[in-house]
Amino acid sequence: MNIPRKTPEEVEKMREAGRQAAAVFEMITPYVTAGVSTGELDRLCHDFIVKELGSTPAPLDYHGFPKAICTSINHVVCHGIPDFDKKLKNGDIMNIDITVKTTDGYHGDSSMMFVIGDTIQGERLCRVTRESLYKGIAEVRPGVKLSTIAKVIQAHAENAGYSVVRDFCGHGIGAGFHEEPQVLHYDGYASEADAELAEGMCLTIEPMLNAGGYRTKVLKDGWTAVTKDKSLSAQWEHTLLVTASGVEVLTARSDEDFSFLTA
């Protein structure tokens, strides 16, 4: 398996891509409230990426995807398509997935959950999913195998009573939106695919946890993936750089504390 390792120049380009993805979330977060449409959120993100950052929303027209971001509500696992007719309501949970492609041609990919109003079940699922991501990130360093990360994520999710989606995974990232390796979030690696991390690799970890079973299906639009049992689903994602001593979270936002990575 040929897993790209970034040069110092490429690392700087990845850092900029990560900063830009984080900036989009900083911009859009205040707008995510009951009554707003996912189409409006998409418009705001698209215009910010293009007009303010001078970059490109990578999902737009990627294999035919029709929008700039993904908005996945409640039982939608991923790749939900924004729609001006779809308005958020109290009790919803929603994932926004944003990927920026900079003028240098490098990608920053991240997603986060939003809880609209009051939903105890939704809040817990979102919290445990975020914890699962952070526990996976904490394992990233040279010499660690991908299966180690996957097992830690799966254990935390299942100990909390949730299942881990099998049909979608994280990935390498750089000048390509999706590069090698595939980053599973459950213990499912064949030996030849269980790569060992090395300094300079960039990858996403993006666990999707379901409140019910792990099985999913894709709707007739060809994109929207939902839980088969219609249970709630949540996802968090960051783009990461493997450093000489550990990991750098390239898409970290100002509301996040990663001091535990250096403790």
N, C-alpha and C positions, 0 to 999 in steps of 0.2 A: 504494500500500500504506500503510495507516494503522498505523504502529508506535507504540504508546504510549510517552510519555516521562514518567517519574515526577516528581511534585512533590517538594520537600524533605520534606514530611510523609510522602509515600508511600515515599520512600527510607528513612526511619527505620523504617517498618513492614516494608520488605523486609529491612533489616539484622536486625531481630528474628527474622523468619522464617528467615533464613539461620543465625543463631546457634542457633536451636532445632534445625534439621536437623543441624547439626554436633554438637550436644549428644547427639542420639540415637546417632550413630556412636561418640562417646566412651563412651557407656553400653554399647552392644552389643558392641564389639570384643572385650573379654575373654571373652565367651561363645562366640565363633566358634572352635570346636575340633572335632577328630574326635569323632564320637559324638553330637553335638548334632543335633536335628532342625530343619529349616527352619521347621516349625510352631512350635516353642518360641521360636526367634528372632523370629518374627512376633509371638507373644504378648507377649514382653518389650518389643518396640518399641511395640506398640499400647498396652500399659499405661503405659509411660513417657510417651508422647506425650499420652495422655488424662489420666492421674492426676498426673503430675509437672509437665508443661508446661501442662496445661489447654487443649491444642490438639486438632486433628483430624488423623488420618492421611488425607491427601488421596486416596490410591489406593482406599481402602475404599469400595465401591459406585460407584466412578467408572466409568460405562458398564457397570456390573455386575461389576467386578473384585471378587473375594471376600475379599481379604486386605488387611492394613494396609501391607505392604511387598512388594517383588518380590525373589525369591531365584533367581538364574540360575546354574546349575552347569554347568561344563565346556562342552558344545556348545550350551547354551542361551544365546542371544544377549541376550534381554531378556524381561521380563514373566513370568518363572517364578513359579509359584504355590506359596507355602509349604505344607508338608504335614508333619504329625506322623510320618508313615511314612517320610519322606525324611531319612536321617541322613548327615551329612558323614563322609567317610572320607579316610584319608591319600592324598595325591596329587590331591585335588580342587582346582579353583579355583572361586570363587564371587563373583558380584556381588550386593551388596545395594543396592537403590535405594529411597531414602526421600524422601518429600515430606510436609512439615508444612504444614498450613493453620492459621494463628494465629487467635485470637479476633477480630483486626482484619480477617480475611479475606484475608490475603496469604500467598503460597506460598514456601517454601524447598525446593529440589529438588537432590538430590545423590546420587551413587552412588560406590562404591569396590569394589575387588577384595580378596579374601582368598585367600591360598594356604594350603592345609591340608597340613602336613607337607612332604614333599620332592617337587618336580616341576620339574626344570630347564626343560623346555619351557614349562610353565605360568608359571613365574616370569618368564621372558624376555618372554612375550606380555604379561603384566600390566605389566611395567616399561615396555615400548615404548608400550603404550596410554596409560599415565600421562604419559609424555614427550610423546606426541602432543597430549594435552589441554593440558599446560603450554605447549607451543609455540603452540597455538591461542590460549590466554589471553594470551600475550605480545604478540599482534598486536592485541588489542582496545584501541581508542582512537577518539576522534571522527575522522570522515573516512575510516576504513578500510572497505572493502567486505567483505561477507560472503564473497565468493569468495576473497579473500586469505587469510582464516582457513582456509577449506576446503582450499585448495591446500597450505598449510603442513602441515596435519594429514596429508593424503594422501601427500605426499612423504616425510614421516618414516616413516609406516607402511610404505609400499611399499619404501623403501630398506632396511628391516629384513626384508623378505620376507613381509609380511602384507598382507591385503586389507582395505578399508574397506567396511563394510556400507552399502548404499544405501537399504534399505527403511525405516530409522528415522533420525530426525534430532533436533537440539536445537530450541529454540523460545524465543519470548518468554515472559515470566512476570511475574506481578504479582497482582492480584486474581483474574485468570484463571489456572488451572493451566497451560493452553496458550494463548499469545497469538501474534500476529505478531511477528517473522518466523519462517519456517522456517530453521533453522541447519544447513546441510548440512556434512558432513565430507569431502566429495570434490568435485572440480571438475565440478559439474553444474548450475550456475545458469543459467536463462534470464535475459536481460538485464533484463527488467522485475522480476524477483524478487531481483536482486542489490543489496540495500539497502545504504545507507551508514550506518554507525553514528553516533550523536549522543549528546551528554551526556544522562544521565537514562534511557537505555534499559536494560532488564534482560533478560537472556537466559541460556539454558543452552547450554553446549558439552558434548557427551557422546559422544565417538567410540566406536564399537564396531569392534574389529579382530578378524579371523578368521585363524587359522593356515593355513587353506586358502582356498577361494574365497569371494567375498563374498555369494553367494546364500543366502537364508534361506527358511524356510517356517513357517507357524503351525500348531500341532497342533490336534487336534479339540476341545480345551477352549476354543478361540477366543482364547487369550491367549499361550500359551508359544511364543515364536519360537526356532527352532533353525537351526543351519547345515545346509544341504542335504547337504553332504558329511560331516557329523558331526565336523568339525574343531573344535578348541577356539576359544572366543570370549571376549573380555574387553571391559570398558567402564569408563570413569571419567567422572564428571560433576561440574560445579560450576555454581552460579548466580552470575551476574556482573552488576555495575553498571558501565556506561560512565560514567567521570568526565570532568571537564574536561581532564585531562592523561593519562588512561589508563584503568585498570580497577581495580575493587575486587572481590575474591573474597568474596562474601557468605557462602558456606558453608565457608570455610576451617576446617580442623581444627588442633588444637594440634601434631600431628606433621608439619605441612606448613610449608615455608619458601618464601615468595613474595618474598623480598628481591630476586630477580632482576628483578622487575617495576619496581623503582625504581633499579636499578643504572645 
